[in-house]
Structure formats: C-alpha cells, structure tokens
Amino acid sequence: MPLNKEVKTQVITDYHRHEADTGSADVQIAILSKRISQLTDHLRANKLDNSSRRGLLKLVGTRRRLLAYLRKTDYPRYLALTERLNIRKK
C-alpha cells in the first residue's frame, strides 16, 4: 500500500528544505513516518498479516538509520524534526 501521490506531495511540501528538495533526510523521514502510521493502522485491523508486519519492521529500521545519520550530522535539525513528527528519541 504505497502512499497516494497527493499525500506524498503534501508531505514533501511540508518538510522540504528548499523548493527543489525531494530527497533530503527530513523529507525521507517524514514520508517513512507517514507510511509507518498507515501500516500500523492496517495491522491493527489485520492482526495476522505477517508480510505487512515484515514490511513495517523494514520501514522502521530504515527510518531509524536515517534518524541516526541526521542526529550525527545536524543535531538541532534532528531535535526539531523528532519534535515535529512526535517521534521518541533515545
């Protein structure tokens, strides 16, 4: 279940750093967070869907790695993004 084009475009416009930005860490993390919340809702309704659960775990791992990269390179931006997306930080 990929994100709709309209939803993805809206997320990109909300989190981009400049006009042509579509792939910065901020945008990637925001898109992954939206997709993770979508899959979480799906799994609440379909508890036995193990293939979607595996996909969810892969997305969470990818987001975790991107957050670690952002934390290492630009800590104030990391704090602002985690606050804005309501992501727990360790």
PDB file of N, CA, C and O in Angstrom:
ATOM      1  N   MET A   1       0.820  -1.183   0.000  1.00  0.00           N
ATOM      2  CA  MET A   1       0.000   0.000   0.000  1.00  0.00           C
ATOM      3  C   MET A   1       0.870   1.254   0.000  1.00  0.00           C
ATOM      4  O   MET A   1       1.164   1.800   1.064  1.00  0.00           O
ATOM      5  N   PRO A   2       1.275   1.708  -1.152  1.00  0.00           N
ATOM      6  CA  PRO A   2       2.073   2.935  -1.179  1.00  0.00           C
ATOM      7  C   PRO A   2       1.209   4.160  -0.857  1.00  0.00           C
ATOM      8  O   PRO A   2      -0.020   4.101  -0.901  1.00  0.00           O
ATOM      9  N   LEU A   3       1.870   5.250  -0.537  1.00  0.00           N
ATOM     10  CA  LEU A   3       1.147   6.481  -0.259  1.00  0.00           C
ATOM     11  C   LEU A   3       0.555   7.044  -1.543  1.00  0.00           C
ATOM     12  O   LEU A   3       1.131   6.885  -2.619  1.00  0.00           O
ATOM     13  N   ASN A   4      -0.595   7.702  -1.433  1.00  0.00           N
ATOM     14  CA  ASN A   4      -1.173   8.378  -2.581  1.00  0.00           C
ATOM     15  C   ASN A   4      -0.255   9.509  -3.029  1.00  0.00           C
ATOM     16  O   ASN A   4       0.507  10.053  -2.230  1.00  0.00           O
ATOM     17  N   LYS A   5      -0.330   9.855  -4.291  1.00  0.00           N
ATOM     18  CA  LYS A   5       0.528  10.913  -4.824  1.00  0.00           C
ATOM     19  C   LYS A   5       0.252  12.243  -4.128  1.00  0.00           C
ATOM     20  O   LYS A   5       1.179  13.005  -3.852  1.00  0.00           O
ATOM     21  N   GLU A   6      -1.010  12.522  -3.846  1.00  0.00           N
ATOM     22  CA  GLU A   6      -1.366  13.787  -3.197  1.00  0.00           C
ATOM     23  C   GLU A   6      -0.802  13.858  -1.782  1.00  0.00           C
ATOM     24  O   GLU A   6      -0.297  14.897  -1.356  1.00  0.00           O
ATOM     25  N   VAL A   7      -0.891  12.749  -1.060  1.00  0.00           N
ATOM     26  CA  VAL A   7      -0.385  12.710   0.315  1.00  0.00           C
ATOM     27  C   VAL A   7       1.132  12.869   0.319  1.00  0.00           C
ATOM     28  O   VAL A   7       1.684  13.610   1.133  1.00  0.00           O
ATOM     29  N   LYS A   8       1.798  12.173  -0.592  1.00  0.00           N
ATOM     30  CA  LYS A   8       3.254  12.244  -0.663  1.00  0.00           C
ATOM     31  C   LYS A   8       3.711  13.653  -1.041  1.00  0.00           C
ATOM     32  O   LYS A   8       4.677  14.162  -0.474  1.00  0.00           O
ATOM     33  N   THR A   9       3.027  14.282  -1.990  1.00  0.00           N
ATOM     34  CA  THR A   9       3.360  15.645  -2.391  1.00  0.00           C
ATOM     35  C   THR A   9       3.160  16.611  -1.236  1.00  0.00           C
ATOM     36  O   THR A   9       3.962  17.526  -1.047  1.00  0.00           O
ATOM     37  N   GLN A  10       2.100  16.418  -0.461  1.00  0.00           N
ATOM     38  CA  GLN A  10       1.841  17.277   0.690  1.00  0.00           C
ATOM     39  C   GLN A  10       2.935  17.124   1.751  1.00  0.00           C
ATOM     40  O   GLN A  10       3.377  18.115   2.332  1.00  0.00           O
ATOM     41  N   VAL A  11       3.368  15.899   2.003  1.00  0.00           N
ATOM     42  CA  VAL A  11       4.441  15.664   2.976  1.00  0.00           C
ATOM     43  C   VAL A  11       5.739  16.323   2.503  1.00  0.00           C
ATOM     44  O   VAL A  11       6.462  16.926   3.297  1.00  0.00           O
ATOM     45  N   ILE A  12       6.027  16.205   1.206  1.00  0.00           N
ATOM     46  CA  ILE A  12       7.247  16.819   0.663  1.00  0.00           C
ATOM     47  C   ILE A  12       7.193  18.332   0.817  1.00  0.00           C
ATOM     48  O   ILE A  12       8.187  18.943   1.211  1.00  0.00           O
ATOM     49  N   THR A  13       6.058  18.947   0.516  1.00  0.00           N
ATOM     50  CA  THR A  13       5.969  20.408   0.645  1.00  0.00           C
ATOM     51  C   THR A  13       6.016  20.858   2.101  1.00  0.00           C
ATOM     52  O   THR A  13       6.447  21.975   2.385  1.00  0.00           O
ATOM     53  N   ASP A  14       5.582  20.013   3.021  1.00  0.00           N
ATOM     54  CA  ASP A  14       5.626  20.383   4.436  1.00  0.00           C
ATOM     55  C   ASP A  14       7.036  20.305   5.017  1.00  0.00           C
ATOM     56  O   ASP A  14       7.376  21.086   5.906  1.00  0.00           O
ATOM     57  N   TYR A  15       7.855  19.384   4.535  1.00  0.00           N
ATOM     58  CA  TYR A  15       9.152  19.124   5.168  1.00  0.00           C
ATOM     59  C   TYR A  15      10.359  19.451   4.289  1.00  0.00           C
ATOM     60  O   TYR A  15      11.488  19.188   4.703  1.00  0.00           O
ATOM     61  N   HIS A  16      10.168  20.011   3.096  1.00  0.00           N
ATOM     62  CA  HIS A  16      11.323  20.292   2.237  1.00  0.00           C
ATOM     63  C   HIS A  16      12.145  21.448   2.801  1.00  0.00           C
ATOM     64  O   HIS A  16      11.626  22.298   3.526  1.00  0.00           O
ATOM     65  N   ARG A  17      13.427  21.468   2.461  1.00  0.00           N
ATOM     66  CA  ARG A  17      14.334  22.488   2.959  1.00  0.00           C
ATOM     67  C   ARG A  17      14.483  23.630   1.972  1.00  0.00           C
ATOM     68  O   ARG A  17      14.783  24.755   2.370  1.00  0.00           O
ATOM     69  N   HIS A  18      14.276  23.355   0.673  1.00  0.00           N
ATOM     70  CA  HIS A  18      14.246  24.384  -0.367  1.00  0.00           C
ATOM     71  C   HIS A  18      13.289  23.919  -1.446  1.00  0.00           C
ATOM     72  O   HIS A  18      12.756  22.813  -1.348  1.00  0.00           O
ATOM     73  N   GLU A  19      13.056  24.706  -2.451  1.00  0.00           N
ATOM     74  CA  GLU A  19      11.998  24.424  -3.424  1.00  0.00           C
ATOM     75  C   GLU A  19      12.178  23.115  -4.187  1.00  0.00           C
ATOM     76  O   GLU A  19      11.199  22.411  -4.438  1.00  0.00           O
ATOM     77  N   ALA A  20      13.412  22.779  -4.560  1.00  0.00           N
ATOM     78  CA  ALA A  20      13.643  21.576  -5.368  1.00  0.00           C
ATOM     79  C   ALA A  20      13.991  20.359  -4.509  1.00  0.00           C
ATOM     80  O   ALA A  20      14.423  19.335  -5.040  1.00  0.00           O
ATOM     81  N   ASP A  21      13.812  20.455  -3.213  1.00  0.00           N
ATOM     82  CA  ASP A  21      14.199  19.379  -2.306  1.00  0.00           C
ATOM     83  C   ASP A  21      13.127  18.295  -2.261  1.00  0.00           C
ATOM     84  O   ASP A  21      11.995  18.538  -1.841  1.00  0.00           O
ATOM     85  N   THR A  22      13.503  17.098  -2.701  1.00  0.00           N
ATOM     86  CA  THR A  22      12.576  15.968  -2.606  1.00  0.00           C
ATOM     87  C   THR A  22      13.222  14.767  -1.926  1.00  0.00           C
ATOM     88  O   THR A  22      12.542  13.769  -1.685  1.00  0.00           O
ATOM     89  N   GLY A  23      14.504  14.831  -1.611  1.00  0.00           N
ATOM     90  CA  GLY A  23      15.169  13.651  -1.092  1.00  0.00           C
ATOM     91  C   GLY A  23      16.059  13.872   0.107  1.00  0.00           C
ATOM     92  O   GLY A  23      16.880  13.010   0.420  1.00  0.00           O
ATOM     93  N   SER A  24      15.926  15.003   0.794  1.00  0.00           N
ATOM     94  CA  SER A  24      16.750  15.211   1.983  1.00  0.00           C
ATOM     95  C   SER A  24      16.315  14.247   3.076  1.00  0.00           C
ATOM     96  O   SER A  24      15.255  13.628   2.986  1.00  0.00           O
ATOM     97  N   ALA A  25      17.126  14.128   4.088  1.00  0.00           N
ATOM     98  CA  ALA A  25      16.823  13.209   5.188  1.00  0.00           C
ATOM     99  C   ALA A  25      15.506  13.587   5.862  1.00  0.00           C
ATOM    100  O   ALA A  25      14.747  12.709   6.274  1.00  0.00           O
ATOM    101  N   ASP A  26      15.230  14.882   5.976  1.00  0.00           N
ATOM    102  CA  ASP A  26      13.982  15.323   6.598  1.00  0.00           C
ATOM    103  C   ASP A  26      12.769  14.807   5.827  1.00  0.00           C
ATOM    104  O   ASP A  26      11.820  14.291   6.417  1.00  0.00           O
ATOM    105  N   VAL A  27      12.811  14.950   4.525  1.00  0.00           N
ATOM    106  CA  VAL A  27      11.689  14.522   3.683  1.00  0.00           C
ATOM    107  C   VAL A  27      11.548  13.008   3.720  1.00  0.00           C
ATOM    108  O   VAL A  27      10.437  12.488   3.825  1.00  0.00           O
ATOM    109  N   GLN A  28      12.664  12.300   3.636  1.00  0.00           N
ATOM    110  CA  GLN A  28      12.612  10.835   3.661  1.00  0.00           C
ATOM    111  C   GLN A  28      12.042  10.326   4.981  1.00  0.00           C
ATOM    112  O   GLN A  28      11.235   9.397   4.991  1.00  0.00           O
ATOM    113  N   ILE A  29      12.454  10.921   6.084  1.00  0.00           N
ATOM    114  CA  ILE A  29      11.963  10.507   7.397  1.00  0.00           C
ATOM    115  C   ILE A  29      10.472  10.803   7.521  1.00  0.00           C
ATOM    116  O   ILE A  29       9.724   9.995   8.072  1.00  0.00           O
ATOM    117  N   ALA A  30      10.036  11.951   7.015  1.00  0.00           N
ATOM    118  CA  ALA A  30       8.617  12.302   7.087  1.00  0.00           C
ATOM    119  C   ALA A  30       7.766  11.345   6.255  1.00  0.00           C
ATOM    120  O   ALA A  30       6.692  10.933   6.694  1.00  0.00           O
ATOM    121  N   ILE A  31       8.236  10.988   5.059  1.00  0.00           N
ATOM    122  CA  ILE A  31       7.494  10.054   4.214  1.00  0.00           C
ATOM    123  C   ILE A  31       7.430   8.680   4.876  1.00  0.00           C
ATOM    124  O   ILE A  31       6.380   8.038   4.891  1.00  0.00           O
ATOM    125  N   LEU A  32       8.563   8.236   5.423  1.00  0.00           N
ATOM    126  CA  LEU A  32       8.572   6.941   6.110  1.00  0.00           C
ATOM    127  C   LEU A  32       7.642   6.950   7.324  1.00  0.00           C
ATOM    128  O   LEU A  32       6.969   5.956   7.595  1.00  0.00           O
ATOM    129  N   SER A  33       7.603   8.060   8.051  1.00  0.00           N
ATOM    130  CA  SER A  33       6.729   8.143   9.222  1.00  0.00           C
ATOM    131  C   SER A  33       5.270   8.058   8.820  1.00  0.00           C
ATOM    132  O   SER A  33       4.473   7.401   9.491  1.00  0.00           O
ATOM    133  N   LYS A  34       4.917   8.716   7.734  1.00  0.00           N
ATOM    134  CA  LYS A  34       3.535   8.647   7.246  1.00  0.00           C
ATOM    135  C   LYS A  34       3.184   7.223   6.835  1.00  0.00           C
ATOM    136  O   LYS A  34       2.092   6.739   7.132  1.00  0.00           O
ATOM    137  N   ARG A  35       4.098   6.558   6.161  1.00  0.00           N
ATOM    138  CA  ARG A  35       3.875   5.184   5.709  1.00  0.00           C
ATOM    139  C   ARG A  35       3.799   4.218   6.897  1.00  0.00           C
ATOM    140  O   ARG A  35       2.997   3.284   6.892  1.00  0.00           O
ATOM    141  N   ILE A  36       4.632   4.448   7.908  1.00  0.00           N
ATOM    142  CA  ILE A  36       4.622   3.613   9.114  1.00  0.00           C
ATOM    143  C   ILE A  36       3.289   3.749   9.844  1.00  0.00           C
ATOM    144  O   ILE A  36       2.739   2.751  10.310  1.00  0.00           O
ATOM    145  N   SER A  37       2.764   4.965   9.948  1.00  0.00           N
ATOM    146  CA  SER A  37       1.482   5.141  10.618  1.00  0.00           C
ATOM    147  C   SER A  37       0.358   4.475   9.820  1.00  0.00           C
ATOM    148  O   SER A  37      -0.579   3.930  10.404  1.00  0.00           O
ATOM    149  N   GLN A  38       0.450   4.517   8.495  1.00  0.00           N
ATOM    150  CA  GLN A  38      -0.544   3.860   7.644  1.00  0.00           C
ATOM    151  C   GLN A  38      -0.511   2.342   7.847  1.00  0.00           C
ATOM    152  O   GLN A  38      -1.555   1.708   7.991  1.00  0.00           O
ATOM    153  N   LEU A  39       0.683   1.771   7.857  1.00  0.00           N
ATOM    154  CA  LEU A  39       0.808   0.325   8.051  1.00  0.00           C
ATOM    155  C   LEU A  39       0.409  -0.092   9.465  1.00  0.00           C
ATOM    156  O   LEU A  39      -0.145  -1.175   9.654  1.00  0.00           O
ATOM    157  N   THR A  40       0.680   0.740  10.444  1.00  0.00           N
ATOM    158  CA  THR A  40       0.287   0.430  11.813  1.00  0.00           C
ATOM    159  C   THR A  40      -1.224   0.334  11.932  1.00  0.00           C
ATOM    160  O   THR A  40      -1.746  -0.566  12.590  1.00  0.00           O
ATOM    161  N   ASP A  41      -1.929   1.268  11.290  1.00  0.00           N
ATOM    162  CA  ASP A  41      -3.393   1.214  11.295  1.00  0.00           C
ATOM    163  C   ASP A  41      -3.893  -0.049  10.596  1.00  0.00           C
ATOM    164  O   ASP A  41      -4.848  -0.679  11.050  1.00  0.00           O
ATOM    165  N   HIS A  42      -3.245  -0.415   9.492  1.00  0.00           N
ATOM    166  CA  HIS A  42      -3.626  -1.620   8.764  1.00  0.00           C
ATOM    167  C   HIS A  42      -3.441  -2.864   9.631  1.00  0.00           C
ATOM    168  O   HIS A  42      -4.287  -3.758   9.636  1.00  0.00           O
ATOM    169  N   LEU A  43      -2.331  -2.913  10.362  1.00  0.00           N
ATOM    170  CA  LEU A  43      -2.048  -4.095  11.173  1.00  0.00           C
ATOM    171  C   LEU A  43      -2.935  -4.178  12.418  1.00  0.00           C
ATOM    172  O   LEU A  43      -3.140  -5.264  12.960  1.00  0.00           O
ATOM    173  N   ARG A  44      -3.455  -3.048  12.868  1.00  0.00           N
ATOM    174  CA  ARG A  44      -4.412  -3.114  13.973  1.00  0.00           C
ATOM    175  C   ARG A  44      -5.689  -3.814  13.533  1.00  0.00           C
ATOM    176  O   ARG A  44      -6.322  -4.520  14.318  1.00  0.00           O
ATOM    177  N   ALA A  45      -6.065  -3.611  12.264  1.00  0.00           N
ATOM    178  CA  ALA A  45      -7.277  -4.245  11.751  1.00  0.00           C
ATOM    179  C   ALA A  45      -7.013  -5.674  11.288  1.00  0.00           C
ATOM    180  O   ALA A  45      -7.903  -6.520  11.371  1.00  0.00           O
ATOM    181  N   ASN A  46      -5.801  -5.957  10.800  1.00  0.00           N
ATOM    182  CA  ASN A  46      -5.459  -7.270  10.245  1.00  0.00           C
ATOM    183  C   ASN A  46      -4.279  -7.845  11.021  1.00  0.00           C
ATOM    184  O   ASN A  46      -3.130  -7.737  10.590  1.00  0.00           O
ATOM    185  N   LYS A  47      -4.566  -8.447  12.151  1.00  0.00           N
ATOM    186  CA  LYS A  47      -3.521  -8.886  13.065  1.00  0.00           C
ATOM    187  C   LYS A  47      -2.664 -10.026  12.531  1.00  0.00           C
ATOM    188  O   LYS A  47      -1.534 -10.197  12.987  1.00  0.00           O
ATOM    189  N   LEU A  48      -3.160 -10.802  11.590  1.00  0.00           N
ATOM    190  CA  LEU A  48      -2.416 -11.959  11.103  1.00  0.00           C
ATOM    191  C   LEU A  48      -1.644 -11.693   9.814  1.00  0.00           C
ATOM    192  O   LEU A  48      -1.111 -12.631   9.222  1.00  0.00           O
ATOM    193  N   ASP A  49      -1.572 -10.468   9.373  1.00  0.00           N
ATOM    194  CA  ASP A  49      -0.900 -10.120   8.125  1.00  0.00           C
ATOM    195  C   ASP A  49       0.604  -9.988   8.389  1.00  0.00           C
ATOM    196  O   ASP A  49       1.114  -8.890   8.608  1.00  0.00           O
ATOM    197  N   ASN A  50       1.298 -11.126   8.362  1.00  0.00           N
ATOM    198  CA  ASN A  50       2.709 -11.131   8.724  1.00  0.00           C
ATOM    199  C   ASN A  50       3.610 -10.531   7.656  1.00  0.00           C
ATOM    200  O   ASN A  50       4.680 -10.020   7.989  1.00  0.00           O
ATOM    201  N   SER A  51       3.222 -10.572   6.394  1.00  0.00           N
ATOM    202  CA  SER A  51       4.066  -9.974   5.363  1.00  0.00           C
ATOM    203  C   SER A  51       4.065  -8.446   5.485  1.00  0.00           C
ATOM    204  O   SER A  51       5.091  -7.806   5.256  1.00  0.00           O
ATOM    205  N   SER A  52       2.934  -7.869   5.839  1.00  0.00           N
ATOM    206  CA  SER A  52       2.905  -6.422   6.074  1.00  0.00           C
ATOM    207  C   SER A  52       3.676  -6.064   7.341  1.00  0.00           C
ATOM    208  O   SER A  52       4.292  -5.001   7.417  1.00  0.00           O
ATOM    209  N   ARG A  53       3.642  -6.947   8.329  1.00  0.00           N
ATOM    210  CA  ARG A  53       4.407  -6.709   9.555  1.00  0.00           C
ATOM    211  C   ARG A  53       5.901  -6.674   9.256  1.00  0.00           C
ATOM    212  O   ARG A  53       6.630  -5.853   9.813  1.00  0.00           O
ATOM    213  N   ARG A  54       6.358  -7.565   8.377  1.00  0.00           N
ATOM    214  CA  ARG A  54       7.773  -7.574   7.994  1.00  0.00           C
ATOM    215  C   ARG A  54       8.138  -6.285   7.262  1.00  0.00           C
ATOM    216  O   ARG A  54       9.203  -5.713   7.496  1.00  0.00           O
ATOM    217  N   GLY A  55       7.252  -5.830   6.377  1.00  0.00           N
ATOM    218  CA  GLY A  55       7.493  -4.572   5.683  1.00  0.00           C
ATOM    219  C   GLY A  55       7.541  -3.401   6.640  1.00  0.00           C
ATOM    220  O   GLY A  55       8.352  -2.490   6.474  1.00  0.00           O
ATOM    221  N   LEU A  56       6.673  -3.421   7.647  1.00  0.00           N
ATOM    222  CA  LEU A  56       6.675  -2.366   8.653  1.00  0.00           C
ATOM    223  C   LEU A  56       8.001  -2.339   9.402  1.00  0.00           C
ATOM    224  O   LEU A  56       8.562  -1.269   9.635  1.00  0.00           O
ATOM    225  N   LEU A  57       8.503  -3.508   9.778  1.00  0.00           N
ATOM    226  CA  LEU A  57       9.774  -3.564  10.504  1.00  0.00           C
ATOM    227  C   LEU A  57      10.932  -3.060   9.649  1.00  0.00           C
ATOM    228  O   LEU A  57      11.852  -2.424  10.164  1.00  0.00           O
ATOM    229  N   LYS A  58      10.893  -3.338   8.349  1.00  0.00           N
ATOM    230  CA  LYS A  58      11.927  -2.833   7.451  1.00  0.00           C
ATOM    231  C   LYS A  58      11.866  -1.307   7.352  1.00  0.00           C
ATOM    232  O   LYS A  58      12.904  -0.645   7.340  1.00  0.00           O
ATOM    233  N   LEU A  59      10.653  -0.748   7.281  1.00  0.00           N
ATOM    234  CA  LEU A  59      10.497   0.704   7.220  1.00  0.00           C
ATOM    235  C   LEU A  59      10.974   1.367   8.510  1.00  0.00           C
ATOM    236  O   LEU A  59      11.611   2.419   8.472  1.00  0.00           O
ATOM    237  N   VAL A  60      10.670   0.760   9.637  1.00  0.00           N
ATOM    238  CA  VAL A  60      11.107   1.314  10.925  1.00  0.00           C
ATOM    239  C   VAL A  60      12.635   1.299  11.010  1.00  0.00           C
ATOM    240  O   VAL A  60      13.236   2.251  11.508  1.00  0.00           O
ATOM    241  N   GLY A  61      13.261   0.229  10.531  1.00  0.00           N
ATOM    242  CA  GLY A  61      14.723   0.161  10.538  1.00  0.00           C
ATOM    243  C   GLY A  61      15.351   1.209   9.635  1.00  0.00           C
ATOM    244  O   GLY A  61      16.362   1.816   9.989  1.00  0.00           O
ATOM    245  N   THR A  62      14.756   1.421   8.471  1.00  0.00           N
ATOM    246  CA  THR A  62      15.275   2.446   7.558  1.00  0.00           C
ATOM    247  C   THR A  62      15.142   3.827   8.172  1.00  0.00           C
ATOM    248  O   THR A  62      16.068   4.635   8.096  1.00  0.00           O
ATOM    249  N   ARG A  63      13.991   4.104   8.784  1.00  0.00           N
ATOM    250  CA  ARG A  63      13.804   5.403   9.430  1.00  0.00           C
ATOM    251  C   ARG A  63      14.769   5.585  10.592  1.00  0.00           C
ATOM    252  O   ARG A  63      15.285   6.680  10.813  1.00  0.00           O
ATOM    253  N   ARG A  64      15.011   4.509  11.334  1.00  0.00           N
ATOM    254  CA  ARG A  64      15.947   4.592  12.464  1.00  0.00           C
ATOM    255  C   ARG A  64      17.359   4.943  11.993  1.00  0.00           C
ATOM    256  O   ARG A  64      18.048   5.751  12.615  1.00  0.00           O
ATOM    257  N   ARG A  65      17.780   4.322  10.881  1.00  0.00           N
ATOM    258  CA  ARG A  65      19.106   4.629  10.337  1.00  0.00           C
ATOM    259  C   ARG A  65      19.198   6.072   9.836  1.00  0.00           C
ATOM    260  O   ARG A  65      20.216   6.734  10.039  1.00  0.00           O
ATOM    261  N   LEU A  66      18.153   6.556   9.189  1.00  0.00           N
ATOM    262  CA  LEU A  66      18.152   7.947   8.731  1.00  0.00           C
ATOM    263  C   LEU A  66      18.167   8.920   9.908  1.00  0.00           C
ATOM    264  O   LEU A  66      18.836   9.952   9.855  1.00  0.00           O
ATOM    265  N   LEU A  67      17.432   8.591  10.965  1.00  0.00           N
ATOM    266  CA  LEU A  67      17.443   9.443  12.152  1.00  0.00           C
ATOM    267  C   LEU A  67      18.820   9.449  12.810  1.00  0.00           C
ATOM    268  O   LEU A  67      19.268  10.488  13.296  1.00  0.00           O
ATOM    269  N   ALA A  68      19.488   8.311  12.831  1.00  0.00           N
ATOM    270  CA  ALA A  68      20.841   8.249  13.405  1.00  0.00           C
ATOM    271  C   ALA A  68      21.803   9.103  12.582  1.00  0.00           C
ATOM    272  O   ALA A  68      22.658   9.792  13.139  1.00  0.00           O
ATOM    273  N   TYR A  69      21.664   9.056  11.256  1.00  0.00           N
ATOM    274  CA  TYR A  69      22.505   9.887  10.386  1.00  0.00           C
ATOM    275  C   TYR A  69      22.247  11.364  10.656  1.00  0.00           C
ATOM    276  O   TYR A  69      23.192  12.142  10.791  1.00  0.00           O
ATOM    277  N   LEU A  70      20.985  11.755  10.735  1.00  0.00           N
ATOM    278  CA  LEU A  70      20.638  13.154  10.967  1.00  0.00           C
ATOM    279  C   LEU A  70      21.111  13.604  12.346  1.00  0.00           C
ATOM    280  O   LEU A  70      21.565  14.736  12.510  1.00  0.00           O
ATOM    281  N   ARG A  71      21.006  12.722  13.332  1.00  0.00           N
ATOM    282  CA  ARG A  71      21.461  13.058  14.681  1.00  0.00           C
ATOM    283  C   ARG A  71      22.969  13.285  14.709  1.00  0.00           C
ATOM    284  O   ARG A  71      23.462  14.166  15.414  1.00  0.00           O
ATOM    285  N   LYS A  72      23.690  12.488  13.940  1.00  0.00           N
ATOM    286  CA  LYS A  72      25.148  12.599  13.909  1.00  0.00           C
ATOM    287  C   LYS A  72      25.605  13.853  13.159  1.00  0.00           C
ATOM    288  O   LYS A  72      26.599  14.470  13.542  1.00  0.00           O
ATOM    289  N   THR A  73      24.895  14.235  12.101  1.00  0.00           N
ATOM    290  CA  THR A  73      25.360  15.331  11.262  1.00  0.00           C
ATOM    291  C   THR A  73      24.805  16.692  11.667  1.00  0.00           C
ATOM    292  O   THR A  73      25.523  17.690  11.587  1.00  0.00           O
ATOM    293  N   ASP A  74      23.544  16.761  12.101  1.00  0.00           N
ATOM    294  CA  ASP A  74      22.915  18.050  12.414  1.00  0.00           C
ATOM    295  C   ASP A  74      21.937  17.870  13.569  1.00  0.00           C
ATOM    296  O   ASP A  74      20.740  17.676  13.355  1.00  0.00           O
ATOM    297  N   TYR A  75      22.449  17.936  14.787  1.00  0.00           N
ATOM    298  CA  TYR A  75      21.649  17.616  15.967  1.00  0.00           C
ATOM    299  C   TYR A  75      20.461  18.560  16.178  1.00  0.00           C
ATOM    300  O   TYR A  75      19.377  18.077  16.506  1.00  0.00           O
ATOM    301  N   PRO A  76      20.605  19.879  16.008  1.00  0.00           N
ATOM    302  CA  PRO A  76      19.412  20.750  16.187  1.00  0.00           C
ATOM    303  C   PRO A  76      18.294  20.432  15.186  1.00  0.00           C
ATOM    304  O   PRO A  76      17.115  20.482  15.537  1.00  0.00           O
ATOM    305  N   ARG A  77      18.658  20.109  13.962  1.00  0.00           N
ATOM    306  CA  ARG A  77      17.653  19.741  12.963  1.00  0.00           C
ATOM    307  C   ARG A  77      16.981  18.426  13.344  1.00  0.00           C
ATOM    308  O   ARG A  77      15.778  18.258  13.143  1.00  0.00           O
ATOM    309  N   TYR A  78      17.757  17.494  13.894  1.00  0.00           N
ATOM    310  CA  TYR A  78      17.229  16.217  14.374  1.00  0.00           C
ATOM    311  C   TYR A  78      16.200  16.450  15.478  1.00  0.00           C
ATOM    312  O   TYR A  78      15.119  15.862  15.462  1.00  0.00           O
ATOM    313  N   LEU A  79      16.542  17.312  16.436  1.00  0.00           N
ATOM    314  CA  LEU A  79      15.615  17.594  17.534  1.00  0.00           C
ATOM    315  C   LEU A  79      14.329  18.239  17.028  1.00  0.00           C
ATOM    316  O   LEU A  79      13.237  17.896  17.481  1.00  0.00           O
ATOM    317  N   ALA A  80      14.461  19.176  16.088  1.00  0.00           N
ATOM    318  CA  ALA A  80      13.278  19.847  15.555  1.00  0.00           C
ATOM    319  C   ALA A  80      12.384  18.866  14.803  1.00  0.00           C
ATOM    320  O   ALA A  80      11.160  18.915  14.928  1.00  0.00           O
ATOM    321  N   LEU A  81      12.996  17.974  14.022  1.00  0.00           N
ATOM    322  CA  LEU A  81      12.211  17.024  13.242  1.00  0.00           C
ATOM    323  C   LEU A  81      11.516  15.994  14.124  1.00  0.00           C
ATOM    324  O   LEU A  81      10.349  15.674  13.896  1.00  0.00           O
ATOM    325  N   THR A  82      12.216  15.473  15.127  1.00  0.00           N
ATOM    326  CA  THR A  82      11.583  14.493  16.011  1.00  0.00           C
ATOM    327  C   THR A  82      10.461  15.126  16.817  1.00  0.00           C
ATOM    328  O   THR A  82       9.461  14.470  17.108  1.00  0.00           O
ATOM    329  N   GLU A  83      10.615  16.389  17.179  1.00  0.00           N
ATOM    330  CA  GLU A  83       9.550  17.090  17.890  1.00  0.00           C
ATOM    331  C   GLU A  83       8.341  17.299  16.988  1.00  0.00           C
ATOM    332  O   GLU A  83       7.199  17.133  17.414  1.00  0.00           O
ATOM    333  N   ARG A  84       8.604  17.663  15.750  1.00  0.00           N
ATOM    334  CA  ARG A  84       7.520  17.935  14.791  1.00  0.00           C
ATOM    335  C   ARG A  84       6.759  16.669  14.401  1.00  0.00           C
ATOM    336  O   ARG A  84       5.547  16.712  14.190  1.00  0.00           O
ATOM    337  N   LEU A  85       7.472  15.535  14.304  1.00  0.00           N
ATOM    338  CA  LEU A  85       6.837  14.283  13.910  1.00  0.00           C
ATOM    339  C   LEU A  85       6.372  13.443  15.099  1.00  0.00           C
ATOM    340  O   LEU A  85       5.785  12.376  14.917  1.00  0.00           O
ATOM    341  N   ASN A  86       6.634  13.923  16.311  1.00  0.00           N
ATOM    342  CA  ASN A  86       6.284  13.192  17.553  1.00  0.00           C
ATOM    343  C   ASN A  86       6.923  11.805  17.572  1.00  0.00           C
ATOM    344  O   ASN A  86       6.255  10.805  17.834  1.00  0.00           O
ATOM    345  N   ILE A  87       8.222  11.759  17.290  1.00  0.00           N
ATOM    346  CA  ILE A  87       8.985  10.517  17.339  1.00  0.00           C
ATOM    347  C   ILE A  87       9.770  10.513  18.647  1.00  0.00           C
ATOM    348  O   ILE A  87      10.410  11.503  19.004  1.00  0.00           O
ATOM    349  N   ARG A  88       9.713   9.392  19.353  1.00  0.00           N
ATOM    350  CA  ARG A  88      10.504   9.266  20.579  1.00  0.00           C
ATOM    351  C   ARG A  88      11.967   9.210  20.212  1.00  0.00           C
ATOM    352  O   ARG A  88      12.340   8.571  19.228  1.00  0.00           O
ATOM    353  N   LYS A  89      12.790   9.866  20.985  1.00  0.00           N
ATOM    354  CA  LYS A  89      14.230   9.826  20.745  1.00  0.00           C
ATOM    355  C   LYS A  89      14.926   9.143  21.912  1.00  0.00           C
ATOM    356  O   LYS A  89      14.478   9.222  23.056  1.00  0.00           O
ATOM    357  N   LYS A  90      16.014   8.480  21.608  1.00  0.00           N
ATOM    358  CA  LYS A  90      16.767   7.773  22.655  1.00  0.00           C
ATOM    359  C   LYS A  90      17.928   8.609  23.098  1.00  0.00           C
ATOM    360  O   LYS A  90      18.689   8.196  23.973  1.00  0.00           O
TER     361      LYS A  90
END
